[in-house]
Amino acid sequence: MKLLEAELGVTLFERGSRRIRLTPAGKTFYDRALAILDLSQAARTELTAQKQEIQGVVRLGIISSAVEFVTRHYLAPFRRSYPKALFELHESNSYHLLDLLHSNQIDLAVIRTPFAKAGLEMQTLPPEAFLAIGREMIWSHYQECPNALLTDIPASEPQKSHTPASLPLSALTRAPLILYRRWQPLILGYFEEQALEPNIVCIADDARTALLWASEGLGIALAPESALCLNSDPALIRRIITQPQIHSSICLVKRKERSLSLVGNAFFQSFHATAIS
């Protein structure tokens, strides 16, 4: 202790017959020493984590309408960065995936708003437009807003390149509609409010099924924009539904009270806004 005091040129300790106490200078030195030790430990932990290879299994739930979008923009890049990360995928609807999450059967879930957010931590992507998607022959035959035909845009072309035509849902009253079941109550509720009787030809649990029906010319599918990744048919024409205004966001969610593995947390942190293409 005396050597330390001599080196620093200050008195660090008050020496009594029974005990030794820190001087004000000694207390300052003690606090700084603790801070240095904490920084040293933090640096050691960070360097160890960087050396530690991220690997392991992520049990991921994912909704059908986001499968291709999330695979293309998030899962594939993540796997290229962390080739030892493995995924167990559970494909279902948002509500069933939330049940699996709360019962600890999956670690993370890709779901779509709206949903009950209590007890959840989430990464949320920007809201998407809600689209009506069908082949040109269907639009030509059933469209009740002819002016919207002037700006038809193939569903396969990026949204950034064009502004798709828009129309109210009521303009499709006579058209054969293909519903993605998640939106059935909202869509049917709108028609009921307008005192209109829609022509529903199919209600599907999977967005891929709804788009397949549209691709076969069986009707006009109603689905969120990112669902278009599931079908590349250039004959499909998309239009934005402006009334009612329906917006939805894809979210990656986890339970707040549950810690993730290193690989699970890395994927959770990697999930942020990416432009739809």
For each residue, the residues with C-beta under 8 A, 3 or more apart:
1: 4 5 12 13
2: 5 6
3: 6 7
4: 1 7 8 12
5: 1 2 8 9 10 11 12 13
6: 2 3 9
7: 3 4
8: 4 5 12 29
9: 5 6
10: 5 23 25 29
11: 5 14 23 25 26
12: 1 4 5 8 22 23 25 26 29
13: 1 5 20 21 22 23 26
14: 11 20 21 22 23
15: 20
16: 19 20 21
17:
18:
19: 16
20: 13 14 15 16
21: 13 14 16
22: 12 13 14 26 27 30
23: 10 11 12 13 14 26 27
24: 27 28
25: 10 11 12 28 29
26: 11 12 13 22 23 29 30
27: 22 23 24 30 31
28: 24 25 31 32
29: 8 10 12 25 26 32 33
30: 22 26 27 33 34
31: 27 28 34 35
32: 28 29 35 36
33: 29 30 36 37
34: 30 31 37 38
35: 31 32 38 39
36: 32 33 39 40
37: 33 34 40 41
38: 34 35 41 42
39: 35 36 42 43
40: 36 37 43 44
41: 37 38 44 45
42: 38 39 45 46
43: 39 40 46 47
44: 40 41 47 48
45: 41 42 48 49
46: 42 43 49 50
47: 43 44 50 51
48: 44 45 51 52
49: 45 46 52 262
50: 46 47
51: 47 48
52: 48 49 262
53: 84
54: 82 84 85 262 263 266
55: 82 84 85 86 263
56: 84 85 86 261 262 263 264
57: 86 87 88 261 263
58: 85 86 87 88 107 108 261 263 264 267
59: 87 88 90 105 106 107 108
60: 87 88 89 90 106 107 108 109 110 267
61: 89 90 91 92 97 100 101 106 108 109 110 111
62: 66 67 70 89 90 91 97 109 110
63: 66 67 91 92 93 94 97 110 111 112 207
64: 67 91 93 205 206 207 208 230
65: 112 180 182 207 223 224 226 227 230
66: 62 63 69 70 110 112 226 227 250
67: 62 63 64 70 71 91 208 230
68: 71 72 229 230
69: 66 72 73 226 227 229 250 276
70: 62 66 67 73 74 75 110 250
71: 67 68 74 75 76
72: 68 69 75 76 229
73: 69 70 76 77 274
74: 70 71 77 78 267 270 271 274
75: 70 71 72 78 79 87
76: 71 72 73 79 80
77: 73 74 80 81 270
78: 74 75 81 82 85 266 267 270
79: 75 76 82 83 85 87
80: 76 77 83
81: 77 78
82: 54 55 78 79 85 263 266
83: 79 80
84: 53 54 55 56
85: 54 55 56 58 78 79 82 263 266 267
86: 55 56 57 58
87: 57 58 59 60 75 79
88: 57 58 59 60 106
89: 60 61 62
90: 59 60 61 62 97 100 105 106
91: 61 62 63 64 67
92: 61 63 96 97 100
93: 63 64 96 97 181 182 205
94: 63 97 98 109 111 112 115 182
95: 98 99 115
96: 92 93 99 100
97: 61 62 63 90 92 93 94 100 101 106 109 110 111
98: 94 95 101 102 109 111 115 116 253
99: 95 96 102 103
100: 61 90 92 96 97 103 105 106 109
101: 61 97 98 104 105 106 108 109 253 254 255
102: 98 99 119 255
103: 99 100
104: 101 258
105: 59 90 100 101
106: 59 60 61 88 90 97 100 101 109
107: 58 59 60 254 258 260 261 264
108: 58 59 60 61 101 252 253 254 260 264 267 268
109: 60 61 62 94 97 98 100 101 106 252 253 254
110: 60 61 62 63 66 70 97 250 251 252
111: 61 63 94 97 98 115 250 251 253
112: 63 65 66 94 115 182 224 248 249 250 251
113: 124 248 249 251
114: 248
115: 94 95 98 111 112 251
116: 98
117: 120 122
118:
119: 102 255 256 257
120: 117 253 254 255 256
121: 253 254 255 256
122: 117 251 252 253 254
123: 251 252 253 268 269 271 272
124: 113 249 250 251
125: 249 250 251 271 272 273 274
126: 249 273
127: 247 248 249
128: 224 225 226 247 248 249 250 276
129: 224 225 240 241 247
130: 183 222 223 224 225 240 241 246 247 248
131: 155 164 222 223 224 225 227 228 238 239 240 241
132: 167 169 172 220 221 222 238 239 240 241
133: 155 211 214 220 221 222 223 228 236 237 238 239
134: 138 139 175 214 217 219 220 221 236 237
135: 138 139 214 215 217 235 236 237
136: 139 140 152 235 237
137: 140 141 217
138: 134 135 141 142 175 176 214 217 219 220
139: 134 135 136 142 143 149 152 220 237 239
140: 136 137 143 149
141: 137 138
142: 138 139 172 174 175 176 220
143: 139 140 146 148 149 167 171 172 175
144: 170 171 172 173 174
145: 148 167 168 171
146: 143 149
147: 150
148: 143 145 151 152 165 166 167 171 239
149: 139 140 143 146 152 165
150: 147 165
151: 148 162 163 164 165
152: 136 139 148 149 165 237
153: 157 162 163 164 165 237 238
154: 157 234 235 236 237 238
155: 131 133 228 231 233 234 236 237 238
156: 228 232 233 234 236
157: 153 154 161 162
158: 161 162 276 277
159: 162 164 225 276
160: 275 277
161: 157 158
162: 151 153 157 158 159
163: 151 153
164: 131 151 153 159 238 239 240
165: 148 149 150 151 152 153 239 240
166: 148 239 240 241 242
167: 132 143 145 148 171 172 239 240 241 242
168: 145 171 241 242 243
169: 132 172 187 190 191 222 241 243 244
170: 144 173 191 194 196 243
171: 143 144 145 148 167 168
172: 132 142 143 144 167 169 175 177 198 220
173: 144 170 191 196 197 198 199
174: 142 144 199
175: 134 138 142 143 172 199 219 220
176: 138 142 199 200 201 218 219 220
177: 172 187 198 199 200 201 219 220 221 222
178: 201 202 203 204 210 213 214 218 219 220 221 222
179: 183 184 187 200 202 203 204 210 222
180: 65 183 184 204 206 207 210 221 222 223 227
181: 93 184 203 204 205
182: 65 93 94 112
183: 130 179 180 186 187 222 223 246
184: 179 180 181 187 188 203
185: 188 189
186: 183 189 190 244 246
187: 169 177 179 183 184 190 191 198 222
188: 184 185 191 192 198 200
189: 185 186 192 193
190: 169 186 187 193 194 244
191: 169 170 173 187 188 194 196 197 198
192: 188 189 195 196
193: 189 190
194: 170 190 191
195: 192
196: 170 173 191 192
197: 173 191
198: 172 173 177 187 188 191
199: 173 174 175 176 177
200: 176 177 179 188 203
201: 176 177 178 213 218 219
202: 178 179 209 210 213 218 219
203: 178 179 181 184 200
204: 178 179 180 181 207 209 210 213
205: 64 93 181 209
206: 64 180 209 210
207: 63 64 65 180 204 210 211 223 224 227 230
208: 64 67 211 212 230 231
209: 202 204 205 206 212 213
210: 178 179 180 202 204 206 207 213 214 221 222 223 227
211: 133 207 208 214 215 221 223 227 228 230 231 236
212: 208 209 215 216 231
213: 178 201 202 204 209 210 216 218 219 221
214: 133 134 135 138 178 210 211 217 218 219 220 221 231 236
215: 135 211 212 231 233 235 236
216: 212 213
217: 134 135 137 138 214
218: 176 178 201 202 213 214
219: 134 138 175 176 177 178 201 202 213 214
220: 132 133 134 138 139 142 172 175 176 177 178 214
221: 132 133 134 177 178 180 210 211 213 214
222: 130 131 132 133 169 177 178 179 180 183 187 210 241
223: 65 130 131 133 180 183 207 210 211 227 228
224: 65 112 128 129 130 131 207 227 248
225: 128 129 130 131 159 228 276
226: 65 66 69 128 229 250 276
227: 65 66 69 131 180 207 210 211 223 224 230
228: 131 133 155 156 211 223 225 231 236 238
229: 68 69 72 226
230: 64 65 67 68 207 208 211 227
231: 155 208 211 212 214 215 228 236
232: 156
233: 155 156 215 236
234: 154 155 156
235: 135 136 154 215
236: 133 134 135 154 155 156 211 214 215 228 231 233
237: 133 134 135 136 139 152 153 154 155
238: 131 132 133 153 154 155 164 228
239: 131 132 133 139 148 164 165 166 167
240: 129 130 131 132 164 165 166 167
241: 129 130 131 132 166 167 168 169 222 244 245 246
242: 166 167 168 245
243: 168 169 170
244: 169 186 190 241
245: 241 242
246: 130 183 186 241
247: 127 128 129 130
248: 112 113 114 127 128 130 224
249: 112 113 124 125 126 127 128
250: 66 69 70 110 111 112 124 125 128 226
251: 110 111 112 113 115 122 123 124 125
252: 108 109 110 122 123 268 271
253: 98 101 108 109 111 120 121 122 123
254: 101 107 108 109 120 121 122 258 260 264 268
255: 101 102 119 120 121 258
256: 119 120 121
257: 119
258: 104 107 254 255
259:
260: 107 108 254 264 265 268
261: 56 57 58 107 264 265
262: 49 52 54 56 265 266
263: 54 55 56 57 58 82 85 266 267
264: 56 58 107 108 254 260 261 267 268
265: 260 261 262 268 269
266: 54 78 82 85 262 263 269 270
267: 58 60 74 78 85 108 263 264 270 271
268: 108 123 252 254 260 264 265 271
269: 123 265 266
270: 74 77 78 266 267
271: 74 123 125 252 267 268
272: 123 125
273: 125 126
274: 73 74 125
275: 160
276: 69 128 158 159 225 226
277: 158 160
